[in-house]
């Protein structure tokens, strides 16, 4: 199975320090939807794994998250694209759950539900949490410089096998080669 795991905020859509709390605030990063379409056409199963601590903090609820994802699905469909599944962690760091990246619970759930290994699977993110989680499950970490990516690169501490790309479109172009 050809699989890729994408973070959401900062990879597919613009991120916000105040959280993406409603469909109005969800705006795709230019080129990201077409990049996902390109992945679909290349035979990839596209899965999103996203921390959504705004739920745990009370900034938005499940209905708002579902509405945000409905908008994302509609925008993807208009671009001839789709994501096959969305996994999310609603917890705050203080909750000490197993699913909040950099912990690997979401990724383990993906592997279990899809009955596949994550070894070598490309995993795209914009934060060190994304990269650490990918490395922990033996995925292939790809850092994009959108969202928090530039700050993450400047901070260093990236695993040596981390590939760095300007954005999701550039990462997908490299995967397609």
Backbone bond lengths (Angstrom), bond angles and torsions (degrees), N, CA, C in turn:
res aa  C-N    CA-C-N  psi(-1)  N-CA   C-N-CA  omega(-1)  CA-C   N-CA-C  phi
1 X - - - 1.458 - - 1.530 108.49 -
2 X 1.320 115.22 128.82 1.463 120.23 173.58 1.527 107.04 -85.76
3 X 1.326 116.03 118.34 1.458 122.14 -174.71 1.517 109.33 -131.42
4 X 1.317 115.79 145.45 1.464 122.41 170.73 1.520 107.12 -138.88
5 X 1.337 115.55 142.25 1.461 121.48 178.91 1.525 107.94 -116.07
6 X 1.329 115.70 127.72 1.459 121.77 -178.27 1.519 110.42 -116.98
7 X 1.330 116.27 138.83 1.448 120.42 164.72 1.529 105.96 -72.67
8 X 1.319 118.42 162.85 1.464 120.46 -178.48 1.530 110.96 -97.19
9 X 1.333 116.50 -72.88 1.466 120.92 -173.82 1.525 110.65 -68.89
10 X 1.332 115.24 124.10 1.454 120.90 -178.86 1.517 113.14 93.27
11 X 1.333 117.42 -10.24 1.464 122.26 178.48 1.526 109.96 -116.39
12 X 1.329 116.23 -55.33 1.474 121.26 179.20 1.524 109.75 -90.98
13 X 1.324 116.28 -42.60 1.471 121.33 -177.85 1.522 110.07 -127.44
14 X 1.313 114.80 162.44 1.458 120.22 176.23 1.522 109.04 -60.92
15 X 1.313 115.82 144.41 1.459 122.19 178.30 1.525 108.58 -97.37
16 X 1.320 116.19 169.09 1.457 122.13 177.27 1.518 109.00 -147.79
17 X 1.325 117.23 134.45 1.464 121.01 175.56 1.525 110.67 -62.45
18 X 1.336 116.72 -21.63 1.471 121.87 178.94 1.532 111.26 -94.21
19 X 1.340 117.84 10.42 1.462 124.35 179.10 1.532 111.59 74.55
20 X 1.318 114.53 151.25 1.468 121.50 172.28 1.527 104.58 -89.32
21 X 1.325 116.28 106.99 1.469 121.71 -169.82 1.523 114.14 -108.02
22 X 1.324 117.36 -9.84 1.465 120.11 -177.00 1.523 109.15 -153.15
23 X 1.321 117.01 161.57 1.463 119.55 177.51 1.531 112.87 -58.10
24 X 1.312 117.59 -32.30 1.474 120.56 179.44 1.523 111.07 -61.29
25 X 1.334 116.79 -33.85 1.469 121.54 -178.17 1.526 112.67 -80.96
26 X 1.322 117.89 -15.17 1.466 121.07 -179.27 1.528 109.45 -80.94
27 X 1.337 115.95 116.26 1.470 121.90 179.03 1.520 109.01 -133.54
28 X 1.330 117.98 125.18 1.464 119.50 -178.17 1.525 112.04 -69.45
29 X 1.320 115.26 144.58 1.463 121.40 172.61 1.531 106.76 -71.83
30 X 1.329 118.15 133.74 1.468 119.77 -179.53 1.534 111.52 -51.79
31 X 1.320 114.38 131.59 1.464 121.13 178.30 1.517 114.75 90.10
32 X 1.338 117.96 -15.75 1.468 119.13 -174.79 1.529 112.44 -69.78
33 X 1.307 117.60 -40.72 1.464 119.84 -178.51 1.529 111.07 -67.96
34 X 1.316 116.70 -40.62 1.463 120.38 176.58 1.524 110.98 -66.36
35 X 1.330 117.05 -33.66 1.462 120.61 177.09 1.530 110.36 -63.88
36 X 1.327 116.57 -40.94 1.464 120.09 177.89 1.531 110.25 -66.16
37 X 1.318 116.82 -39.09 1.475 119.73 175.45 1.523 110.16 -60.03
38 X 1.313 117.21 -41.48 1.464 121.42 178.94 1.533 110.15 -62.62
39 X 1.328 117.00 -40.25 1.466 120.32 176.08 1.517 110.75 -62.03
40 X 1.338 116.43 -45.73 1.466 120.57 178.62 1.525 111.06 -57.55
41 X 1.317 116.22 -46.07 1.469 120.67 -177.69 1.526 111.90 -67.62
42 X 1.348 116.86 -24.08 1.464 121.41 177.59 1.534 111.43 -86.27
43 X 1.343 116.45 2.32 1.455 120.12 175.99 1.512 116.14 90.40
44 X 1.340 117.54 11.91 1.464 120.79 178.83 1.527 110.91 -80.35
45 X 1.315 115.86 141.59 1.454 122.22 164.42 1.527 104.88 -86.22
46 X 1.318 117.52 125.00 1.458 122.58 -176.51 1.521 108.73 -106.72
47 X 1.334 115.35 122.08 1.458 121.79 -179.69 1.527 107.85 -123.15
48 X 1.322 116.06 139.72 1.465 122.31 176.32 1.528 108.53 -103.36
49 X 1.334 116.17 134.44 1.467 122.73 174.72 1.525 106.71 -127.71
50 X 1.329 117.05 113.11 1.456 120.35 -170.21 1.526 112.88 -137.18
51 X 1.333 115.88 131.57 1.465 120.74 170.30 1.523 107.35 -74.17
52 X 1.324 116.72 132.23 1.472 121.57 179.05 1.531 108.88 -133.28
53 X 1.337 115.86 63.11 1.468 120.39 -177.29 1.524 112.61 -68.08
54 X 1.319 118.12 -11.42 1.464 120.51 175.35 1.519 111.76 -58.33
55 X 1.337 116.94 -27.88 1.464 120.65 176.12 1.525 109.00 -67.43
56 X 1.323 116.85 -51.55 1.459 121.05 179.75 1.519 113.15 -61.93
57 X 1.316 116.37 -29.68 1.467 121.36 179.47 1.524 112.19 -82.50
58 X 1.341 117.08 -8.01 1.451 121.24 179.62 1.521 114.37 81.44
59 X 1.340 118.37 14.35 1.463 121.20 179.82 1.525 112.10 -76.53
60 X 1.324 116.77 -27.50 1.463 122.13 175.69 1.520 107.51 -156.24
61 X 1.328 116.23 167.59 1.460 120.40 -176.68 1.529 110.41 -117.55
62 X 1.328 115.99 -177.06 1.460 120.89 -178.37 1.525 112.08 -62.66
63 X 1.324 117.14 -35.54 1.464 119.55 178.47 1.528 110.08 -61.80
64 X 1.324 117.49 -41.99 1.466 121.01 178.44 1.530 110.56 -65.76
65 X 1.343 117.14 -43.25 1.462 119.94 178.53 1.529 110.31 -61.45
66 X 1.315 116.92 -43.44 1.468 120.08 177.69 1.523 111.58 -61.98
67 X 1.323 117.63 -38.67 1.467 121.32 178.66 1.539 110.48 -67.46
68 X 1.325 116.77 -39.09 1.472 120.69 176.89 1.527 109.29 -61.84
69 X 1.322 116.02 -45.97 1.462 119.35 -179.20 1.525 111.73 -68.43
70 X 1.320 117.98 -32.98 1.467 120.14 175.03 1.523 110.26 -62.53
71 X 1.333 117.01 -41.78 1.461 120.31 177.48 1.528 110.36 -63.13
72 X 1.331 116.26 -41.95 1.458 119.96 179.04 1.531 110.31 -62.49
73 X 1.327 117.52 -45.94 1.469 121.00 178.87 1.525 111.01 -59.78
74 X 1.333 117.90 -41.41 1.466 121.33 179.25 1.524 110.84 -64.49
75 X 1.333 116.51 -43.72 1.466 120.18 179.34 1.529 110.63 -64.60
76 X 1.322 116.71 -40.02 1.463 120.39 176.87 1.523 110.56 -62.65
77 X 1.327 117.08 -45.47 1.468 120.84 -179.50 1.525 110.92 -59.71
78 X 1.324 117.13 -39.68 1.463 120.58 178.74 1.522 111.45 -64.41
79 X 1.337 116.52 -25.86 1.470 121.11 178.13 1.526 111.60 -92.49
80 X 1.341 116.58 4.54 1.458 120.21 -178.33 1.517 112.46 74.70
81 X 1.329 116.23 30.37 1.464 121.70 -175.13 1.518 110.52 -127.83
82 X 1.340 114.34 168.53 1.460 119.83 175.09 1.527 108.81 -157.28
83 X 1.328 115.25 155.55 1.462 121.06 165.46 1.526 105.28 -109.68
84 X 1.318 115.23 141.73 1.458 120.41 -174.69 1.522 112.68 -82.98
85 X 1.326 117.03 -26.29 1.465 120.10 -179.84 1.526 108.77 -162.33
86 X 1.331 114.74 152.33 1.468 121.43 174.23 1.519 107.61 -125.09
87 X 1.319 115.46 124.00 1.457 122.80 174.07 1.521 106.59 -111.16
88 X 1.329 117.00 138.11 1.461 118.90 -179.11 1.521 110.14 -142.87
89 X 1.328 114.14 154.28 1.458 121.96 174.39 1.522 107.44 -113.40
90 X 1.342 118.11 119.38 1.463 121.18 -178.83 1.529 113.12 -89.53
91 X 1.323 117.46 3.03 1.466 121.47 -170.53 1.525 113.06 -89.24
92 X 1.328 114.35 158.41 1.459 121.62 172.38 1.526 108.13 -90.26
93 X 1.324 116.88 161.27 1.465 120.73 -179.45 1.523 111.32 -57.04
94 X 1.329 117.56 -36.70 1.467 121.56 -178.59 1.524 113.10 -67.74
95 X 1.320 118.16 -13.00 1.463 121.21 -179.95 1.530 112.47 -75.99
96 X 1.327 116.90 -18.00 1.467 122.59 178.16 1.525 112.45 53.89
97 X 1.318 116.38 42.66 1.459 121.56 177.68 1.524 109.33 -76.79
98 X 1.304 116.53 174.77 1.463 121.16 178.51 1.533 112.05 -94.58
99 X 1.344 116.58 -9.80 1.460 118.76 -171.95 1.529 114.40 -99.17
100 X 1.309 118.87 -19.19 1.465 120.68 -176.34 1.527 110.48 -73.61
101 X 1.330 115.54 120.60 1.463 119.06 176.64 1.533 108.83 -59.73
102 X 1.305 119.15 135.34 1.459 129.22 23.31 1.531 115.51 -87.97
103 X 1.325 118.76 1.68 1.466 118.16 173.76 1.521 108.20 -67.28
104 X 1.302 116.42 164.88 1.462 120.22 -167.40 1.521 114.76 -106.80
105 X 1.328 118.35 6.63 1.462 120.32 -175.18 1.518 114.64 -56.08
106 X 1.334 117.72 -42.36 1.475 119.09 179.16 1.513 110.46 -62.70
107 X 1.328 116.44 -43.17 1.459 120.37 -178.92 1.522 111.00 -67.28
108 X 1.331 116.83 -38.32 1.464 119.87 176.25 1.526 110.51 -62.98
109 X 1.320 116.83 -39.11 1.464 120.65 176.62 1.529 111.27 -63.42
110 X 1.319 116.58 -40.74 1.472 120.35 177.37 1.525 109.86 -60.20
111 X 1.328 116.78 -49.05 1.465 121.07 -179.40 1.524 110.65 -59.82
112 X 1.335 116.64 -42.96 1.464 120.73 -179.15 1.534 111.53 -65.60
113 X 1.320 116.36 -48.33 1.467 119.50 -177.08 1.518 113.09 -67.68
114 X 1.336 116.56 -31.77 1.463 119.90 179.68 1.525 111.98 -94.58
115 X 1.336 116.01 -2.26 1.458 121.72 179.17 1.531 111.39 52.23
116 X 1.334 114.91 54.18 1.463 120.32 -177.65 1.523 110.11 -146.02
117 X 1.296 115.13 161.78 1.460 121.37 173.36 1.528 108.51 -86.84
118 X 1.315 116.23 148.87 1.463 120.36 177.13 1.527 111.93 -97.60
119 X 1.319 117.16 0.19 1.463 121.04 -179.90 1.526 109.69 -58.49
120 X 1.318 115.89 123.04 1.458 121.79 178.10 1.513 115.56 79.27
121 X 1.337 117.60 -2.22 1.468 120.55 -179.54 1.531 109.26 -70.35
122 X 1.325 118.78 128.96 1.463 120.33 176.10 1.526 110.43 -63.69
123 X 1.344 115.32 132.40 1.459 121.76 -179.63 1.515 107.28 -131.93
124 X 1.336 115.67 115.72 1.457 121.83 -171.07 1.515 110.21 -104.70
125 X 1.340 115.70 128.65 1.454 120.85 177.78 1.508 111.59 -150.43
126 X 1.335 114.77 173.59 1.464 120.90 -179.86 1.523 112.70 -119.72
127 X 1.341 117.23 3.31 1.467 119.59 -178.57 1.513 110.40 -130.38
128 X 1.320 116.02 161.45 1.462 120.78 178.63 1.522 110.06 -61.98
129 X 1.331 118.54 -31.60 1.472 120.44 177.77 1.527 111.13 -59.63
130 X 1.333 116.45 -42.14 1.459 121.10 178.96 1.529 110.51 -63.11
131 X 1.316 115.60 -45.24 1.475 121.30 -176.68 1.524 110.42 -67.51
132 X 1.344 117.08 -42.46 1.467 120.30 179.45 1.522 111.35 -64.25
133 X 1.324 117.72 -40.88 1.467 120.79 178.73 1.524 110.40 -64.74
134 X 1.332 117.07 -42.99 1.464 120.76 178.82 1.524 110.75 -60.47
135 X 1.309 116.59 -44.92 1.458 121.27 -179.67 1.530 111.07 -64.22
136 X 1.325 116.78 -39.51 1.463 121.45 -177.45 1.529 112.44 -64.11
137 X 1.335 117.70 -28.75 1.467 120.37 178.99 1.536 111.41 -100.76
138 X 1.331 116.07 13.21 1.466 123.35 178.77 1.524 113.04 65.60
139 X 1.352 115.48 25.02 1.456 119.82 173.37 1.521 109.77 -76.63
140 X 1.299 115.45 177.79 1.462 122.01 177.85 1.526 107.86 -101.58
141 X 1.357 118.47 105.29 1.470 120.46 -174.70 1.529 112.95 -76.65
142 X 1.340 115.03 128.08 1.457 121.93 176.01 1.520 107.92 -122.18
143 X 1.320 116.47 120.65 1.465 122.44 177.62 1.514 108.32 -97.79
144 X 1.336 116.40 129.45 1.458 120.50 172.31 1.528 108.23 -104.44
145 X 1.321 115.96 147.84 1.465 121.28 -174.61 1.519 113.16 -89.27
146 X 1.326 117.02 8.67 1.460 121.55 171.95 1.526 107.52 -83.14
147 X 1.329 117.30 174.15 1.466 119.68 179.90 1.514 111.16 57.06
148 X 1.325 116.58 -124.04 1.468 122.07 179.24 1.519 112.82 -93.52
149 X 1.323 117.22 8.75 1.457 121.60 -173.51 1.512 115.40 -59.51
150 X 1.331 118.06 -42.25 1.474 119.63 -179.89 1.520 110.33 -64.59
151 X 1.321 116.68 -42.51 1.472 121.27 178.12 1.533 110.04 -63.74
152 X 1.312 116.95 -40.20 1.466 121.49 179.14 1.520 110.48 -63.35
153 X 1.327 117.53 -43.80 1.472 120.33 178.86 1.523 110.82 -64.07
154 X 1.338 117.04 -43.51 1.473 120.32 179.87 1.525 111.96 -61.42
155 X 1.328 117.18 -35.54 1.466 120.90 -178.15 1.521 112.20 -68.11
156 X 1.331 116.40 -19.58 1.464 119.27 -178.97 1.512 110.66 76.18
157 X 1.306 117.05 -152.97 1.465 123.74 179.57 1.515 113.81 64.03
158 X 1.315 118.16 14.94 1.468 119.88 178.76 1.526 109.49 -77.77
159 X 1.321 117.45 138.79 1.467 119.11 173.79 1.529 109.36 -57.19
160 X 1.329 117.70 146.73 1.473 120.21 -174.66 1.525 114.65 -61.47
161 X 1.331 118.27 -23.03 1.467 119.83 -178.86 1.531 113.19 -89.81
162 X 1.331 117.48 7.64 1.463 120.78 -179.85 1.527 110.22 -70.28
163 X 1.327 115.81 126.60 1.456 121.12 174.60 1.526 107.60 -93.37
164 X 1.328 117.06 141.04 1.460 121.56 -175.83 1.527 109.45 -120.02
165 X 1.354 114.53 132.22 1.464 121.18 -178.91 1.523 110.15 -134.49
166 X 1.315 116.70 155.41 1.455 121.78 -179.49 1.516 111.62 -60.80
167 X 1.336 117.33 -40.49 1.461 121.98 -177.38 1.521 108.68 -163.22
168 X 1.325 116.04 -179.11 1.457 120.02 -178.40 1.524 111.36 -61.69
169 X 1.314 118.24 -39.37 1.457 120.91 179.85 1.528 111.01 -59.45
170 X 1.320 117.84 -42.19 1.463 121.12 179.37 1.531 110.75 -67.61
171 X 1.318 117.11 -39.40 1.473 120.52 177.81 1.518 110.46 -63.29
172 X 1.322 117.04 -42.79 1.466 121.06 -179.75 1.521 110.27 -66.95
173 X 1.324 117.85 -39.57 1.452 120.42 177.42 1.530 110.16 -59.52
174 X 1.333 117.53 -40.89 1.464 121.01 178.98 1.526 111.40 -67.27
175 X 1.318 116.95 -37.45 1.473 120.49 178.53 1.518 111.30 -67.68
176 X 1.318 116.49 -33.46 1.464 121.42 -176.89 1.524 111.75 -75.02
177 X 1.321 117.14 -20.57 1.488 120.68 -179.58 1.505 111.89 -75.33
